[in-house]
Amino acid sequence: MNWDRIERLLGEDVLAYLRTQTVGIIGLGSGGSFVAVSLAMSGVGNFILIDNDVMEETNVVRHAADLRYLGQPKVEAVADLIKQRNPEANVTTVVGRIEDHLDMMPQMDVVVAGVDKEGPKYTINEACIKYHKTAVYAGVYERGEGGDVCVIYHDEGPCYACWAEHLREGLSDPTPNGVEELDYGMIGPDGTLAAEPGLWLHVVRVAATQADLALNYLLEDTTVHRQMPANTLVMANTHLEIYEGKTALPYTAEWVTVPRNPECLVCGHLHRVAEAANEQVSLDELAGLGHIAFEDDDEQEAKGS
């Protein structure tokens, strides 16, 4: 393979560094397959692909794989596509659900969530908190009218549960970008995005952004890393009302900062414990973090008598 043009863009040292990095892609559907191939073509050297689905004829018009791969597991189809673009890449394929393969997470330098359903996203989120992993999530709205991509950092900002709470309920507190309430319109009663699909060309606009932000995170300690203005990018493929009074024109985008919820049931406790470790706290305050009740001196004396 001739990597001359990529090397001229990123630099020899950066390209060599990317060859050592491992991207975990969970969900190899229309978006995840595009992300995988795009990152392989950008010089990433190692992949862990996790999906339990197989290629069907209805997938072909919205997937990086084609008719040659019908009946094959999607992870194997995408692994072959990666090898066709980057023969030296190392690809580990796992045919199964992420819930059954969380032990793979520590091997990932960045996690790409390509799943559609919210349940697996919450599972990924909890595993990322446990293993201190940064993840890039994406969602495509009904009929491909738009989509969003967010980077959930392991060491700052919201976890995915915090982020999704704001996505569903609206931003009640103004952010630095001045956004007060997001209006996604296509979210169903169960809090998930409507599943009515759009064209693949609209899907890949969102997926390309997801791939780019994952790559940019991998490059965090290099000279080509770019600082992003917020943790969430909302993209419009048609006229799309992003929040009240703000309608985005077709093919425009809006950066939004979604804050962490200090009372989040998923990450709030962990953040409070971390904060307590860096400052002096009383036994009662420490007990409150772990829901532990300490007896006072009078109670202890009474028991002793």
Backbone torsions as a table, in degrees:
resi	resn	phi	psi	omega
1	MET	NA	140.3	178.4
2	ASN	-102.0	108.7	-178.1
3	TRP	-99.6	19.9	-172.6
4	ASP	-56.8	-45.2	-176.1
5	ARG	-69.7	-38.7	177.1
6	ILE	-67.2	-40.1	180.0
7	GLU	-63.8	-39.2	178.6
8	ARG	-66.4	-30.8	-179.6
9	LEU	-78.6	-49.1	-173.7
10	LEU	-93.3	-29.2	-175.0
11	GLY	103.4	148.5	-176.9
12	GLU	-60.8	-43.4	-178.1
13	ASP	-66.0	-39.9	-178.9
14	VAL	-67.5	-41.9	178.8
15	LEU	-63.5	-40.3	177.0
16	ALA	-63.5	-37.5	178.6
17	TYR	-65.5	-42.7	179.6
18	LEU	-61.0	-30.8	179.3
19	ARG	-67.1	-17.8	179.4
20	THR	-93.1	-8.6	-173.3
21	GLN	-89.2	149.5	-179.0
22	THR	-119.0	124.3	176.5
23	VAL	-105.7	127.0	173.7
24	GLY	-98.0	123.9	179.5
25	ILE	-116.7	115.8	-176.5
26	ILE	-107.4	107.8	-173.4
27	GLY	102.8	108.7	-176.0
28	LEU	-114.0	46.8	175.6
29	GLY	-83.1	-148.3	-175.1
30	SER	-60.9	-44.9	-179.5
31	GLY	-76.8	-48.1	-177.4
32	GLY	-61.6	-37.1	179.3
33	SER	-65.6	-39.7	178.4
34	PHE	-65.8	-43.0	179.2
35	VAL	-59.6	-45.7	-176.9
36	ALA	-60.0	-50.6	-177.9
37	VAL	-65.6	-39.5	-179.2
38	SER	-62.9	-42.3	179.9
39	LEU	-70.0	-34.6	175.6
40	ALA	-63.1	-39.0	179.4
41	MET	-74.5	-11.5	178.9
42	SER	-97.1	-2.2	174.5
43	GLY	108.7	-1.8	177.8
44	VAL	-64.6	135.6	-170.3
45	GLY	-100.4	-13.3	-174.2
46	ASN	-140.4	137.1	-177.2
47	PHE	-135.5	141.6	167.4
48	ILE	-119.8	115.9	-175.9
49	LEU	-110.0	126.2	-178.0
50	ILE	-127.9	122.0	177.9
51	ASP	-167.4	146.0	-178.9
52	ASN	-106.3	7.8	-172.3
53	ASP	-100.5	163.0	176.7
54	VAL	-117.6	158.5	178.7
55	MET	-72.6	128.2	175.2
56	GLU	-119.6	164.0	-176.1
57	GLU	-60.2	-34.8	-179.9
58	THR	-69.4	-17.0	179.8
59	ASN	-77.5	-25.7	-164.6
60	VAL	-61.0	-36.1	-177.2
61	VAL	-76.9	-4.1	-179.9
62	ARG	-135.7	38.0	-175.3
63	HIS	-148.9	152.6	177.7
64	ALA	-69.2	-27.4	178.5
65	ALA	-84.3	156.5	-175.3
66	ASP	-120.1	-163.7	-173.4
67	LEU	-61.6	-21.4	179.6
68	ARG	-62.6	-21.6	-171.3
69	TYR	-106.2	12.0	-178.9
70	LEU	-57.7	134.2	179.1
71	GLY	85.7	-10.5	178.9
72	GLN	-88.9	151.0	171.9
73	PRO	-57.7	140.3	-178.5
74	LYS	-59.6	-35.1	-179.5
75	VAL	-64.1	-36.3	180.0
76	GLU	-73.3	-36.9	177.1
77	ALA	-62.5	-46.5	-178.7
78	VAL	-69.8	-35.0	176.2
79	ALA	-59.0	-40.9	178.5
80	ASP	-65.8	-40.6	178.2
81	LEU	-63.0	-39.5	177.0
82	ILE	-60.8	-45.2	-178.7
83	LYS	-65.1	-31.9	178.0
84	GLN	-67.6	-27.5	-178.9
85	ARG	-97.0	-31.3	-175.0
86	ASN	-143.0	79.8	-173.1
87	PRO	-58.4	-24.9	-177.6
88	GLU	-86.1	-3.9	-179.3
89	ALA	-67.6	145.4	173.8
90	ASN	-98.6	123.8	-176.0
91	VAL	-125.0	122.6	173.8
92	THR	-104.5	125.0	-179.0
93	THR	-110.3	137.3	178.2
94	VAL	-128.4	113.2	176.6
95	VAL	-89.5	103.0	-177.3
96	GLY	166.8	-177.7	-179.9
97	ARG	-92.9	146.7	-178.8
98	ILE	-59.9	-32.4	-179.8
99	GLU	-57.0	-27.7	-177.7
100	ASP	-96.6	0.5	-174.5
101	HIS	-137.4	36.0	-179.6
102	LEU	-66.3	-18.3	178.5
103	ASP	-67.8	-10.9	177.1
104	MET	-80.8	-18.4	-172.9
105	MET	-58.6	-41.6	-178.4
106	PRO	-59.9	-20.2	-178.9
107	GLN	-81.4	-9.3	-173.8
108	MET	-92.8	132.5	174.9
109	ASP	-83.3	-27.1	171.8
110	VAL	-150.2	147.7	-178.0
111	VAL	-110.5	130.7	174.6
112	VAL	-109.3	116.2	179.3
113	ALA	-90.3	106.3	179.6
114	GLY	-105.3	12.3	-179.3
115	VAL	-83.3	153.4	-178.9
116	ASP	-91.0	-40.0	-172.3
117	LYS	-78.7	149.3	-176.8
118	GLU	-71.9	-33.4	-178.6
119	GLY	-54.6	-54.4	177.8
120	PRO	-61.6	-31.1	177.8
121	LYS	-64.4	-38.4	177.5
122	TYR	-68.1	-36.0	175.8
123	THR	-63.5	-44.5	177.4
124	ILE	-60.7	-43.4	-179.3
125	ASN	-58.7	-47.5	-178.6
126	GLU	-65.1	-37.5	177.9
127	ALA	-67.8	-37.5	178.5
128	CYS	-64.9	-37.7	176.2
129	ILE	-64.3	-45.4	-177.9
130	LYS	-62.7	-41.8	-173.7
131	TYR	-101.9	5.9	177.1
132	HIS	59.5	54.4	-179.2
133	LYS	-115.7	142.3	174.3
134	THR	-89.8	137.7	-177.4
135	ALA	-128.2	148.9	177.0
136	VAL	-116.5	117.8	-178.3
137	TYR	-106.5	153.7	177.4
138	ALA	-145.0	151.6	175.8
139	GLY	-143.8	138.4	177.1
140	VAL	-110.0	131.1	-176.0
141	TYR	-80.1	169.5	-178.5
142	GLU	-50.5	132.2	179.0
143	ARG	59.8	18.9	178.0
144	GLY	68.3	25.0	-177.5
145	GLU	-67.5	-17.2	178.7
146	GLY	175.2	-165.6	179.6
147	GLY	-177.4	176.0	177.6
148	ASP	-141.9	154.8	174.8
149	VAL	-133.8	134.2	176.8
150	CYS	-132.8	146.9	175.0
151	VAL	-106.4	119.7	179.3
152	ILE	-105.5	103.8	-175.7
153	TYR	-78.9	144.1	-177.5
154	HIS	-75.0	-17.6	-173.0
155	ASP	-116.9	2.7	179.9
156	GLU	-162.6	162.0	175.0
157	GLY	73.6	-166.6	-175.4
158	PRO	-77.4	157.9	164.4
159	CYS	-87.0	177.3	-177.6
160	TYR	-64.6	-31.9	179.2
161	ALA	-64.9	-41.9	175.2
162	CYS	-60.1	-46.8	-176.7
163	TRP	-61.6	-46.7	-177.6
164	ALA	-66.8	-31.9	177.4
165	GLU	-61.0	-42.5	177.6
166	HIS	-70.4	-35.9	179.9
167	LEU	-61.6	-39.8	-175.8
168	ARG	-82.3	-40.4	-172.0
169	GLU	-96.3	-13.3	-174.2
170	GLY	92.5	155.4	-178.9
171	LEU	-84.4	106.5	-177.2
172	SER	-78.0	-26.8	179.2
173	ASP	-106.8	132.8	179.5
174	PRO	-59.8	141.2	176.8
175	THR	-98.3	172.0	176.7
176	PRO	-57.8	-21.7	179.3
177	ASN	-86.7	-1.0	178.0
178	GLY	80.3	15.6	-178.8
179	VAL	-89.2	128.2	-177.1
180	GLU	-107.7	-33.4	-178.1
181	GLU	-152.3	117.1	177.8
182	LEU	-81.3	143.2	178.5
183	ASP	-125.5	98.3	-176.9
184	TYR	-90.3	-19.5	170.1
185	GLY	70.9	-39.0	-173.1
186	MET	-99.9	15.5	-178.5
187	ILE	-88.0	128.0	-177.4
188	GLY	-81.6	176.5	-179.2
189	PRO	-58.6	-26.3	-179.2
190	ASP	-86.4	3.9	177.7
191	GLY	82.6	10.3	178.8
192	THR	-106.8	158.6	177.9
193	LEU	-69.3	142.9	177.7
194	ALA	-59.4	144.9	-170.3
195	ALA	-94.2	-0.7	-177.8
196	GLU	-65.0	119.1	-167.7
197	PRO	-79.6	161.1	172.4
198	GLY	-113.4	-173.7	178.2
199	LEU	-71.1	152.1	-179.5
200	TRP	-61.2	-32.7	-179.6
201	LEU	-63.2	-27.5	175.4
202	HIS	-80.9	-33.7	176.8
203	VAL	-64.0	-44.6	-173.2
204	VAL	-71.7	-20.1	173.8
205	ARG	-63.2	-42.1	177.5
206	VAL	-70.9	-42.9	-178.1
207	ALA	-65.0	-35.8	178.0
208	ALA	-63.5	-38.1	176.9
209	THR	-67.2	-40.5	177.5
210	GLN	-60.7	-44.7	179.2
211	ALA	-63.7	-42.2	-178.1
212	ASP	-65.1	-41.3	-179.7
213	LEU	-71.5	-33.0	174.6
214	ALA	-65.5	-44.4	178.0
215	LEU	-62.4	-42.7	-179.4
216	ASN	-62.5	-36.3	176.9
217	TYR	-65.3	-42.4	177.8
218	LEU	-59.2	-29.5	-177.0
219	LEU	-91.2	15.0	-172.8
220	GLU	-55.7	-35.7	-177.3
221	ASP	-98.4	20.1	-180.0
222	THR	-116.1	171.4	-177.6
223	THR	-75.0	-15.2	-177.4
224	VAL	-97.2	2.1	177.2
225	HIS	-64.8	141.6	178.3
226	ARG	-114.7	134.6	177.8
227	GLN	-82.1	123.0	-178.9
228	MET	-89.3	150.1	-174.5
229	PRO	-76.3	-14.5	-177.3
230	ALA	-162.2	-180.0	-177.7
231	ASN	-97.9	-3.3	-176.4
232	THR	-139.3	134.5	175.1
233	LEU	-118.7	122.2	176.8
234	VAL	-102.5	125.2	-175.9
235	MET	-114.7	141.7	178.2
236	ALA	-112.4	128.3	171.0
237	ASN	-96.8	-20.9	173.6
238	THR	-130.6	-173.9	170.5
239	HIS	-62.1	122.8	-173.4
240	LEU	-138.4	125.0	176.4
241	GLU	-79.1	111.8	-177.9
242	ILE	-82.7	-45.2	172.3
243	TYR	-150.0	168.9	-171.9
244	GLU	-56.1	124.3	179.0
245	GLY	86.5	-2.9	-178.5
246	LYS	-125.6	105.1	175.9
247	THR	-108.5	125.0	-179.9
248	ALA	-84.4	139.8	175.7
249	LEU	-75.3	159.0	177.9
250	PRO	-54.7	136.2	176.9
251	TYR	65.8	29.3	170.0
252	THR	-112.8	172.9	-177.6
253	ALA	-147.7	158.4	-178.0
254	GLU	-134.9	126.4	174.3
255	TRP	-82.7	137.7	-179.0
256	VAL	-135.1	135.2	173.4
257	THR	-98.3	114.3	175.5
258	VAL	-97.2	121.3	-175.7
259	PRO	-83.0	165.2	174.4
260	ARG	-78.1	142.8	174.9
261	ASN	-91.6	112.3	-178.4
262	PRO	-60.0	-23.0	-179.0
263	GLU	-99.6	14.6	-179.1
264	CYS	-56.8	132.5	-178.8
265	LEU	-71.2	-17.3	-178.5
266	VAL	-92.6	-53.1	-174.3
267	CYS	-109.0	-13.6	-174.8
268	GLY	-60.0	-42.9	-179.2
269	HIS	-62.1	-42.9	-177.8
270	LEU	-65.3	-38.9	178.5
271	HIS	-66.2	-38.6	-179.3
272	ARG	-67.6	-37.0	177.1
273	VAL	-64.7	-42.5	-179.7
274	ALA	-63.7	-41.1	178.9
275	GLU	-65.6	-39.0	-179.3
276	ALA	-65.6	-30.2	-178.7
277	ALA	-68.5	-19.6	-177.0
278	ASN	-102.3	6.7	179.3
279	GLU	-149.0	158.7	-179.3
280	GLN	-77.0	130.2	179.8
281	VAL	-132.3	157.0	177.5
282	SER	-78.4	165.4	177.2
283	LEU	-60.8	-38.3	179.8
284	ASP	-64.5	-41.1	178.8
285	GLU	-66.0	-42.0	179.2
286	LEU	-64.3	-39.3	178.3
287	ALA	-62.5	-35.5	179.9
288	GLY	-63.0	-30.6	179.0
289	LEU	-68.6	-34.8	-177.0
290	GLY	-108.3	10.4	-179.8
291	HIS	57.1	44.4	-180.0
292	ILE	-108.4	138.1	178.4
293	ALA	-103.9	122.8	175.9
294	PHE	-97.2	140.0	176.6
295	GLU	-81.2	143.1	175.8
296	ASP	-83.1	172.5	-174.8
297	ASP	-60.2	-39.6	-177.9
298	ASP	-62.8	-40.8	-179.0
299	GLU	-66.1	-39.3	179.9
300	GLN	-65.5	-41.1	179.1
301	GLU	-64.1	-39.1	-179.9
302	ALA	-63.0	-40.5	179.6
303	LYS	-68.3	-35.7	-179.5
304	GLY	-67.9	-27.9	-179.8
305	SER	-83.0	NA	NA
